[in-house]
Amino acid sequence: MPLLLTQASTMICPHGGTVTAIPDSARASAVGAAVLRATDTFIITGCTFAPVSPHPCVTVDWVVTAQRVRHSGDLVLTEASVGFCVAGDQARQGVVMIAATQPRDSGL
């Protein structure tokens, strides 16, 4: 099984912006960080995307989650999950890059 994404995971937008996860649940994984779900809030800061005028990524819209593992009724996110970085007008800007996950599966 792919590793779970937690609040300690490192994610960035394609333009170098930092993704900050704000989980709705505080239940922690084996490494002490909250397990992430697509229904949690994901804020992007520091995106430099500006093809003509500033149009930075501001949030993540997850479209692929785990298929079987649930946490508080929602499917969790793993390193195999796919999320699109979106601008304030909901334009998709590219796929979120997962740079680091927790070192081991939490075994929910």
Buried (B, 14 or more C-beta within 10 A) or exposed (E): EBBBBBBBBEBBBBBEBEBEBEBEBEEBBBEEBBBBBBBBEBBBEEBEBEEEEEBBBBBBBBEEBBEEBEBEEBBBBBBBBEBBBBBEEEEEBEBBBBEEBBEEBBEE
